[in-house]
Amino acid sequence: MFGYIYVNEQELKLKEYTAYRSFYCGLCRNLHLRYGRTAQMMLNYDLTFLALLLTGLYEPETRQEERRCVPHPARRHPMVANAAIDYAADMCVLLSWQKLRDDWADERKLARRAAAARLHSAYRKLAKIYPRQAKALEENIHALHEAEQSGLRDIDTVSGLTGQFLAEIFVWKEDAWEQDLRTMGFYLGKFIYLMDALEDREKDAKRGNYNLFSQAGFIWGTDREKEIEAILTDMMAKAARAFERLPVLEHAEIIRNILYSGVWCKYAALRARTEKKADLAGAPGRAKER
């Protein structure tokens, strides 16, 4: 789960893309310096989006510098640092510990258990600093695990559990903007859950894991795809409307690129990849539904 709220690179100006990457690299460095390599490996685009959004809304004092890093040692590149990035890094650790623990429960992979153990101390400290966010995470991930164990197939209910905890994570400060931020987090969380379910459908079927769409047969090019796409479109429309109510000027065009275009690039890539695999395999299930 996570990594679906990304830019459409081809539609960004060079200056905008450089600014976006400076947030991604800044969050990466922040995670490494404050929480170590394990946390740095949990870096994702969704928390980069949160850092960008909160920076645009609250306009905290921001520092920019150019540094080399291990993944890109050849030349220096810009990185930004501010309080919004600190918060996004904290939320990344909270989310990552819960996800690693959940992965261990589902897959019993020792590497996941070991990574969770390395983040446990940081998680406990952050849970005391952010009790509202930690409580939302723990309660809704537990409820999600129970829903999946019971085989619940209600799209709105199951995806809404991810929406509930991401809604609280999006609220940095409880102020005049919290309701719109909560709304954005809620619908983006639902969108992320459904995208993850679509991407993992085949893998989950092979492993016998729960998946909302595991009983759907071939999806792309059928009425079921139209239904799912309509649900995803509605979620992103509600998230985008909440964003447009916020007084964001700085980085607004990058955020709009993500909300109106970037998320659909991921969807289109998933659709194309799955259709190609089905064509190569002869797609027997596909033929039945056409």
Phi and psi in degrees as a GROMACS rama.xvg file:
@    title "Ramachandran Plot"
@    xaxis  label "Phi"
@    yaxis  label "Psi"
@TYPE xy
84.4958  154.871  PHE-2
103.999  15.0127  GLY-3
-102.272  -12.4424  TYR-4
-96.6135  83.6425  ILE-5
-128.512  162.371  TYR-6
-77.9348  158.615  VAL-7
-92.3296  97.66  ASN-8
-58.2152  -38.0861  GLU-9
-67.6129  -21.8012  GLN-10
-95.7915  -1.0161  GLU-11
-93.8564  144.782  LEU-12
-70.9694  156.627  LYS-13
-57.0655  -42.1674  LEU-14
-62.0832  -40.2126  LYS-15
-68.6425  -41.8816  GLU-16
-65.3704  -39.1585  TYR-17
-62.4637  -41.1147  THR-18
-63.5663  -43.2009  ALA-19
-60.7993  -46.593  TYR-20
-64.3584  -30.6683  ARG-21
-66.1613  -29.8863  SER-22
-73.833  -42.8735  PHE-23
-60.5483  -46.9597  TYR-24
-69.5362  -35.807  CYS-25
-64.6168  -40.8491  GLY-26
-66.7102  -39.2295  LEU-27
-60.0942  -47.8767  CYS-28
-64.9142  -40.7701  ARG-29
-59.2522  -46.8212  ASN-30
-60.8295  -42.1255  LEU-31
-65.6362  -48.3207  HIS-32
-66.4138  -39.0579  LEU-33
-93.4233  -27.1216  ARG-34
-131.959  -5.36222  TYR-35
95.1468  -179.8  GLY-36
-64.2751  -37.9998  ARG-37
-60.912  -46.3146  THR-38
-64.5243  -38.8425  ALA-39
-60.076  -34.921  GLN-40
-69.4499  -15.0788  MET-41
-89.2717  1.00425  MET-42
-51.6193  135.542  LEU-43
-146.088  164.734  ASN-44
-70.0001  -28.9722  TYR-45
-66.0106  -40.1861  ASP-46
-74.989  -27.5103  LEU-47
-62.8491  -42.2237  THR-48
-59.995  -42.9854  PHE-49
-61.7266  -44.2131  LEU-50
-60.6899  -41.8483  ALA-51
-65.3246  -44.6795  LEU-52
-62.1871  -48.4883  LEU-53
-68.4497  -31.9619  LEU-54
-65.6721  -44.5666  THR-55
-63.9998  -34.7875  GLY-56
-79.5134  -47.4274  LEU-57
-97.782  -14.3792  TYR-58
49.3372  55.009  GLU-59
-68.8812  160.668  PRO-60
-59.822  126.172  GLU-61
-122.815  133.834  THR-62
-109.07  141.309  ARG-63
-126.688  136.896  GLN-64
-144.882  164.386  GLU-65
-112.355  128.947  GLU-66
-141.214  158.612  ARG-67
-90.1517  160.221  ARG-68
-145.515  170.059  CYS-69
-60.6191  -45.508  VAL-70
-67.884  -25.6362  PRO-71
-132.832  71.2338  HIS-72
-79.5702  -14.6147  PRO-73
-69.8672  -35.3936  ALA-74
-146.925  158.912  ARG-75
-73.937  149.747  ARG-76
-144.635  154.926  HIS-77
-69.4465  142.555  PRO-78
-136.244  141.182  MET-79
-111.672  155.235  VAL-80
-139.821  132.66  ALA-81
-163.407  179.598  ASN-82
-67.147  -30.1252  ALA-83
-67.8799  -36.7815  ALA-84
-69.4202  -37.4262  ILE-85
-57.3186  -46.1174  ASP-86
-64.2648  -43.9941  TYR-87
-60.9344  -38.0645  ALA-88
-65.1542  -41.8729  ALA-89
-60.4391  -43.9131  ASP-90
-67.9129  -31.7991  MET-91
-63.1715  -40.6502  CYS-92
-67.9436  -44.2232  VAL-93
-57.6954  -48.7272  LEU-94
-63.7398  -43.3943  LEU-95
-65.8097  -41.4726  SER-96
-62.0191  -43.8293  TRP-97
-64.1988  -40.929  GLN-98
-67.1707  -42.7268  LYS-99
-63.1679  -41.6554  LEU-100
-64.8716  -39.5466  ARG-101
-66.7169  -40.6297  ASP-102
-62.2631  -39.662  ASP-103
-62.9174  -42.0538  TRP-104
-64.0848  -36.7479  ALA-105
-82.5675  -41.9166  ASP-106
-111.226  -14.6402  GLU-107
56.7469  37.6411  ARG-108
-88.6716  123.794  LYS-109
-62.5955  -31.5654  LEU-110
-63.2813  -37.1189  ALA-111
-67.0389  -42.0259  ARG-112
-63.4762  -42.2256  ARG-113
-65.5819  -40.8821  ALA-114
-64.8598  -40.8583  ALA-115
-61.7647  -39.4636  ALA-116
-62.8881  -37.7277  ALA-117
-69.0068  -26.1727  ARG-118
-96.0995  -4.22805  LEU-119
-62.4536  -42.734  HIS-120
-62.5397  -44.7489  SER-121
-63.6654  -39.1973  ALA-122
-61.506  -45.5137  TYR-123
-61.5151  -40.6187  ARG-124
-65.3716  -44.0204  LYS-125
-68.7208  -33.3568  LEU-126
-62.7434  -29.7857  ALA-127
-77.4759  -32.874  LYS-128
-75.4063  -36.5374  ILE-129
-122.913  67.3296  TYR-130
-63.0493  -35.0519  PRO-131
-63.4223  -48.4933  ARG-132
-67.1009  -41.7684  GLN-133
-64.9713  -41.2301  ALA-134
-62.4789  -43.8794  LYS-135
-61.5082  -41.7238  ALA-136
-61.9162  -52.4846  LEU-137
-62.2547  -46.4102  GLU-138
-66.9874  -43.394  GLU-139
-78.6454  -32.3376  ASN-140
-68.7788  -38.045  ILE-141
-62.0573  -45.3034  HIS-142
-63.9687  -37.0399  ALA-143
-65.0802  -42.0484  LEU-144
-60.8451  -42.5139  HIS-145
-66.3464  -40.3984  GLU-146
-62.5783  -42.0281  ALA-147
-69.2759  -38.7621  GLU-148
-64.0909  -33.7506  GLN-149
-82.3949  -8.89877  SER-150
78.6285  23.4841  GLY-151
-59.6197  134.024  LEU-152
-113.758  5.68032  ARG-153
-74.6924  110.782  ASP-154
-58.5101  -45.9189  ILE-155
-64.2543  -44.2951  ASP-156
-67.6081  -49.0678  THR-157
-67.2069  -48.9139  VAL-158
-66.798  -28.5804  SER-159
-64.3175  -24.1506  GLY-160
-68.0404  -39.4929  LEU-161
-66.7599  -39.8173  THR-162
-58.8203  -38.4216  GLY-163
-64.2658  -43.9687  GLN-164
-78.8257  -30.7301  PHE-165
-71.2621  -29.0167  LEU-166
-58.5648  -44.0254  ALA-167
-71.4702  -34.1424  GLU-168
-66.8239  -33.4414  ILE-169
-70.1418  -21.0774  PHE-170
-87.2957  99.4138  VAL-171
-77.7465  -48.0426  TRP-172
-126.247  135.008  LYS-173
-83.2652  92.6394  GLU-174
-144.645  -157.659  ASP-175
-64.2071  -21.9518  ALA-176
-98.6402  -2.09152  TRP-177
-63.5853  -35.8332  GLU-178
-67.8864  -41.2808  GLN-179
-68.7616  -37  ASP-180
-64.9997  -40.8956  LEU-181
-63.3917  -40.7989  ARG-182
-63.025  -44.426  THR-183
-58.5917  -48.8732  MET-184
-61.4592  -39.0598  GLY-185
-62.296  -50.5991  PHE-186
-75.8216  -31.2755  TYR-187
-67.7689  -36.1431  LEU-188
-62.7481  -43.0079  GLY-189
-63.6794  -42.8879  LYS-190
-59.9056  -46.5575  PHE-191
-60.2974  -44.1383  ILE-192
-61.193  -45.3319  TYR-193
-68.6884  -38.8295  LEU-194
-63.1649  -41.0621  MET-195
-63.9966  -40.4194  ASP-196
-63.8883  -40.7888  ALA-197
-63.5089  -43.5594  LEU-198
-69.3153  -34.525  GLU-199
-93.9826  6.24032  ASP-200
-57.168  -49.3887  ARG-201
-67.0118  -43.0494  GLU-202
-62.3189  -43.6946  LYS-203
-65.7537  -35.7636  ASP-204
-64.2801  -41.5537  ALA-205
-65.7015  -35.1649  LYS-206
-90.2609  -8.08451  ARG-207
75.6318  22.9404  GLY-208
-86.0748  158.375  ASN-209
-64.4812  141.466  TYR-210
-156.408  133.785  ASN-211
-54.3695  -31.1428  LEU-212
-108.474  14.2369  PHE-213
-66.3324  -21.7564  SER-214
-103.425  13.5534  GLN-215
-87.5254  -9.76685  ALA-216
69.7002  -158.46  GLY-217
-72.5718  129.739  PHE-218
-96.4555  -46.5023  ILE-219
-66.817  135.053  TRP-220
79.8622  11.7601  GLY-221
-117.357  175.189  THR-222
-63.3685  -29.1093  ASP-223
-65.2717  -37.5891  ARG-224
-62.891  -42.3427  GLU-225
-60.2107  -39.5184  LYS-226
-64.7008  -47.2209  GLU-227
-65.0943  -42.8583  ILE-228
-62.4963  -37.5844  GLU-229
-64.5645  -38.7161  ALA-230
-65.7929  -46.7799  ILE-231
-62.2202  -40.6554  LEU-232
-63.4509  -41.369  THR-233
-63.4375  -40.6888  ASP-234
-62.863  -46.2626  MET-235
-69.7817  -32.3793  MET-236
-63.7469  -41.7192  ALA-237
-68.8089  -38.8348  LYS-238
-64.6721  -42.5729  ALA-239
-66.2231  -39.0372  ALA-240
-63.5276  -39.2457  ARG-241
-64.5361  -40.5265  ALA-242
-61.4552  -42.7624  PHE-243
-66.1275  -17.0979  GLU-244
-82.446  -13.7031  ARG-245
-85.2818  143.787  LEU-246
-81.9871  62.0521  PRO-247
-98.1625  122.554  VAL-248
-112.216  -50.1054  LEU-249
-68.1435  128.447  GLU-250
66.5945  14.2396  HIS-251
-61.3259  -38.094  ALA-252
-70.2044  -32.5823  GLU-253
-66.9545  -43.0395  ILE-254
-63.0898  -42.3592  ILE-255
-64.5662  -38.3765  ARG-256
-56.2908  -43.4088  ASN-257
-67.9034  -48.9773  ILE-258
-69.5048  -37.315  LEU-259
-96.6517  -18.5643  TYR-260
-134.894  -49.5513  SER-261
-56.7936  -44.5846  GLY-262
-62.341  -30.0124  VAL-263
-79.8683  -20.588  TRP-264
-63.2241  -41.7934  CYS-265
-62.0708  -42.8624  LYS-266
-63.0278  -46.1371  TYR-267
-64.209  -39.1381  ALA-268
-65.4964  -40.8199  ALA-269
-63.7909  -44.0487  LEU-270
-60.6328  -47.6148  ARG-271
-64.2861  -41.5645  ALA-272
-64.3037  -42.7146  ARG-273
-68.9626  -40.5096  THR-274
-64.6116  -39.095  GLU-275
-63.592  -44.5715  LYS-276
-61.7482  -39.1005  LYS-277
-67.1986  -39.6831  ALA-278
-63.8952  -42.3622  ASP-279
-66.5237  -31.2643  LEU-280
-87.6666  -4.97077  ALA-281
91.0847  -13.6987  GLY-282
43.0202  62.2712  ALA-283
-62.1184  -38.3235  PRO-284
-67.0847  -30.2164  GLY-285
-67.9801  -42.2924  ARG-286
-62.7333  -36.0711  ALA-287
-64.9893  -31.5562  LYS-288
-89.1883  -6.1056  GLU-289
